[in-house]
Amino acid sequence: MAFQPSKTFINMPVKDLKKTMDFFKQIGFEFNMQFTDENATSMIINDNTFAMLLVEPFFQSFTNKELVDATKSTEMLIALSVDNRAEVDEIVNKALAAGGTPSNDAQDYGHMYSWSFQDINGHIWEVFHMEDPENHQA
């Protein structure tokens, strides 16, 4: 049997927790306030996926490695699948309006459409819609 965790927690360092929460609220994300204090919050991505946003000194307490400055280097890309192309545009436009910056231009591959932005901490978020392969005609 393959390893399949029941929940996923993506831990990310942030410079200013309040500003970061305000940014993501403008996009439409919600937070579990039960897991929120001055050091961290749990941003709900879906029922089983969460982004733990941790202020940098608190994040550093979980690793012996040097933190990456996400505005200068990329360690990972976070990709979120949505239901349609219009939702891709809506989410990225909200992120840009909230103070995010463009990462890549929108990409249309026919069966897949994606567009990405950088949050206010420099982390890259790609939002994409992929057609069901059974409905795709070549």
C-alpha positions as CSV (number, residue, x, y, z in Angstrom):
1,M,0.0,0.0,0.0
2,A,1.3,3.4,-0.9
3,F,2.1,6.0,1.8
4,Q,-0.8,8.5,1.8
5,P,-0.9,11.0,4.6
6,S,-4.3,12.0,5.8
7,K,-3.4,15.7,6.0
8,T,-0.7,18.0,4.6
9,F,0.9,20.9,6.4
10,I,3.2,23.2,4.4
11,N,5.4,25.2,6.8
12,M,6.5,28.6,5.4
13,P,8.5,31.4,7.0
14,V,7.0,34.9,6.8
15,K,8.4,38.3,7.8
16,D,5.2,39.9,9.2
17,L,2.4,37.5,10.3
18,K,-0.4,40.1,10.4
19,K,0.5,41.5,6.9
20,T,0.7,38.0,5.5
21,M,-2.6,37.0,7.0
22,D,-4.2,40.2,5.6
23,F,-2.8,39.5,2.2
24,F,-4.2,35.9,2.1
25,K,-7.6,37.1,3.5
26,Q,-7.9,39.4,0.5
27,I,-7.5,36.4,-1.8
28,G,-10.2,34.5,0.1
29,F,-8.3,32.2,2.4
30,E,-9.5,31.5,6.0
31,F,-7.5,30.7,9.1
32,N,-7.9,28.3,12.0
33,M,-7.7,30.8,14.9
34,Q,-7.3,27.9,17.3
35,F,-3.8,27.5,15.9
36,T,-2.9,31.2,15.6
37,D,-0.8,33.3,17.9
38,E,1.9,35.9,17.5
39,N,4.3,33.3,16.0
40,A,2.1,31.3,13.6
41,T,-1.2,30.7,12.0
42,S,-2.8,27.8,10.2
43,M,-4.1,28.9,6.8
44,I,-6.8,26.6,5.5
45,I,-6.2,25.5,1.8
46,N,-8.8,22.8,1.9
47,D,-10.1,20.2,4.4
48,N,-6.9,18.3,4.4
49,T,-4.2,20.8,3.4
50,F,-2.9,23.7,5.5
51,A,-0.2,26.3,5.2
52,M,1.5,27.0,8.5
53,L,2.7,30.5,8.3
54,L,5.5,31.0,10.8
55,V,7.4,34.2,11.6
56,E,11.0,33.7,10.6
57,P,12.6,33.4,14.1
58,F,10.0,30.8,15.1
59,F,10.4,28.9,11.8
60,Q,14.1,28.9,12.3
61,S,13.6,27.0,15.6
62,F,12.5,23.9,13.5
63,T,15.6,23.7,11.4
64,N,19.4,23.9,11.6
65,K,19.5,25.1,7.9
66,E,19.8,28.7,6.9
67,L,16.5,30.2,5.8
68,V,16.1,31.0,2.1
69,D,15.2,34.6,1.2
70,A,12.2,33.8,-1.0
71,T,12.4,37.2,-2.7
72,K,15.8,36.1,-4.1
73,S,15.8,32.3,-4.3
74,T,13.2,29.7,-4.9
75,E,13.0,26.5,-2.8
76,M,9.6,25.4,-3.9
77,L,6.5,26.3,-5.9
78,I,3.0,25.8,-4.4
79,A,0.5,24.7,-7.0
80,L,-3.2,24.9,-6.4
81,S,-5.8,23.3,-8.7
82,V,-9.1,25.1,-9.2
83,D,-12.3,24.2,-11.0
84,N,-12.1,26.5,-14.1
85,R,-9.9,29.0,-16.0
86,A,-12.0,32.0,-14.7
87,E,-11.1,31.0,-11.1
88,V,-7.4,31.0,-12.0
89,D,-7.7,34.6,-13.2
90,E,-9.8,35.6,-10.3
91,I,-7.4,34.3,-7.6
92,V,-4.3,35.7,-9.3
93,N,-5.9,39.1,-9.9
94,K,-6.9,39.2,-6.2
95,A,-3.4,38.3,-5.2
96,L,-1.9,41.1,-7.4
97,A,-4.5,43.6,-6.1
98,A,-3.5,42.6,-2.5
99,G,0.1,43.5,-3.0
100,G,1.5,40.3,-4.6
101,T,3.7,40.4,-7.6
102,P,3.5,38.6,-10.9
103,S,5.7,35.4,-11.1
104,N,5.0,34.1,-14.6
105,D,2.6,35.2,-17.3
106,A,-0.5,33.1,-17.8
107,Q,0.2,29.9,-19.7
108,D,-2.4,28.2,-21.9
109,Y,-1.6,24.6,-22.9
110,G,-5.1,23.8,-24.2
111,H,-5.9,21.1,-21.7
112,M,-4.2,23.1,-18.9
113,Y,-4.2,26.8,-18.0
114,S,-2.0,28.3,-15.3
115,W,-0.9,31.6,-13.9
116,S,1.4,32.3,-10.9
117,F,2.1,35.1,-8.4
118,Q,4.5,35.8,-5.6
119,D,3.0,36.5,-2.2
120,I,4.3,39.4,-0.1
121,N,7.1,37.1,1.3
122,G,8.3,36.1,-2.2
123,H,6.8,32.5,-2.1
124,I,5.5,31.4,-5.5
125,W,1.9,30.2,-5.8
126,E,0.8,28.7,-9.1
127,V,-2.9,28.5,-9.7
128,F,-4.0,26.1,-12.5
129,H,-7.0,24.4,-14.0
130,M,-6.5,21.1,-15.8
131,E,-9.3,19.6,-17.9
132,D,-10.3,16.0,-17.2
133,P,-8.3,13.9,-19.6
134,E,-11.4,11.9,-20.5
135,N,-13.1,15.1,-21.7
136,H,-10.0,16.4,-23.6
137,Q,-10.0,16.0,-27.4
138,A,-6.7,16.1,-29.3
